[in-house]
Amino acid sequence: MIRASDLKKGAVVKIDNEPHIVETITVQTPGARGAATLYKVRFRSLQSKRKTDQAFRGDDVLPEGDFERRPVQLLYGDSSGWAFMDLRDYSQFTLTKDDLEAEWPYLTEGLEGLVALVSEGRVLGIELPLLVSLKIVETSPSVKGGSVTARNKPAVLSTGLVVQVPEYMSEGEVIRVDTRSGLFVSKA
């Protein structure tokens, strides 16, 4: 059992006997005395991929999902799915674009730091590293004299993801993107 106040992004709990992963947590602390702190949590079902929003008090408890985190390597992919290899037993499995809806824009061949969530021998999903490096393939020309704190412009990355980058960035440069927020972090 895990208390709502101890929930963190990426934690897996059971809701209606189905494993759900915590996607976001918002904490609301009321100003009135004696009022309980509320934790508004967005869960994603690891089986059906449906999102669920629920609110809890800090002392509410949830049953922990029984699963295992296993390191995996991304082997290859195409427009329909990606093939992965379990680094412990070298077994291979494939996940479709529907299975990887949220992770799809960050996946590139050679990506390291991936972890598979496995329950009862079945892969439920993939956890991405916090930061990934992606190449800019399309953006407007860089502005001469543009500074780091200047305006931003949209850039299309090698996976098709569009992020806002500083206006001094140009095509061909590699940047680091936060996989939790989808925002530009730094030049790689």
N, C-alpha and C positions, 0 to 999 in steps of 0.2 A: 504494500500500500504506500502511496506517495501523497503527501499533503499538497494542496493547491498552492500554498505559498512556496513550496520547493520545486514547482514545475519550471522547466527550462525549455527553450527552443530545442527541438530534436528529441525530447523525451517521448516514450511510447507508453500509452495507457490503454486500458480496455474500456470501451463504452459500448454497452449492449452486447457484450461478449465479442466485440470486433476490435482489432488493434487500430488505434488512431495515433498519429504523430502530431506533436504540438508545432504549429507553424508560427503563430504570434501570440504574445501575451501583453495585455494592457492592464496596468495596475491603477485602480482608482481609490484614492484615500479620501474619505469624506471629512469635511471640516467639523461636523458635529461630534460632540463628545459621546463616547460609547458606541458609535457607529462602526461597523466592521469594514475592513478593507476588502474591496472586491477585486477579483482577478478575472478579467474577461479574456477567454482563451479561444483561439481559432484552431480547430483540429482538422486534419485531413485523414480520411479513412485509408488505410494501407491496402485494403482489398478492393473497395469500390471507387476510390479516389474522390468521394464526395466530401465537401467541406461542411463543418458543423461549428457553430459559435455557441459557447456556453459561458455562464458566469458562476463563479464560486466564491465562497468566503475563504479566508486564509486557512482555517482549520478543517475544511472539507477534505475528505480523503478519496482517492481514486485508485482502483486496482491497477498495478503495473502490468504492462503487456509482457508476455514471455517471448523474448526474441533474442537473437544473437547478432552482434555486429561483426562482420567478416571483411577483411581487406580484399579488394578486388582490383583488377587491372582492366582497363578499356582496351579491347583488341581491335575491333573495326566496326564500321557502321555504314548504313546507307539511308535512303530517305524513309524507310519503314521501321528501322530499329537498330539497336547497338548490341554487339556481342561482348560479353565480359568473361573474365576468368577468375575464379576464386583462387587467391594466392596461398591458401592453406592446403587444399586437396587438388588443385589444378583442374577442377571440373569447370565446364563452360556452360553459360546460359545466355539467352537472348531476351531483351526487353523491347517491347514495341514503342512506337512514338506515343501512343495513348498511355502506356505505363510510366513514361518519363516526361509527361507534359510540362511540369515545372522545371525539370533539370535539362531538358532538351537544348535550350539556347546556350548552354555552357559546356556541352560535351564536345571534345575534340580528341582526335587520336593522340595517344601518348600522355593523356591527362593522368596525373598521379594523385594519390591521397583519397581515392574513392572508397567508400564503405558500403557494403550491402547489408540490409536489414533482413535477416532470415528467421522464419518461424516455422517449426514443424517441417523442415526441409524445403520450404517454399520461399523464394525471394519475394519480399513484400515491396521493396523499393531501394533506392540508392541515395546515399548522403554525399553531397559534394564537398570539396574543400572550401574553406571560407573565401579564398581568392583564387581566380583563374586568370591566366594570361591569354589574351586574344588579340589578333591582328586587325588593324583598321583597314578595310578594303574600299570604303567609299566615304568621302566627306568633302565639304567645300574646301577650296584652297586655304592654306594657312595664311594668317594676316601678319605681314612683316611688322615687327615691333609689338606683337601681341604678348601679353604677359600672363603669368600663371593665374593671377587674380582677375583677369579680364573676363569678358562674356564667354558663354559656352555655345557650342554648336553641335548638331546631331552628327553621329558617325555610325556607319553600318559596319559591324564586325564580321569576321570570317564565318561565324555561325548564323548570321542573319540578324543577330540581336542589335538593336539600335540604342545607343547610350549618348548622353550629353558629355562632351569632352571640351577642354579649354581650346580657345580658337587658334592657339599656336600649333596644335597637333595636325599632322598631315597623314595622307594615305601611306600604308606600309609600316607605320610605327606599331609597336606592340604595347598594349596597355594592360593593367591589372583591374579586374572588375570584381566587386563584392557580390558573391552568389546569393546572399540573403536579401539584398536590396536592389541589385541590378544596376548599381551606380559605379561610375568611374572612380578609382581610388588613386592610381598613380601610373606613371610611365614604368614599363617593366625593364 
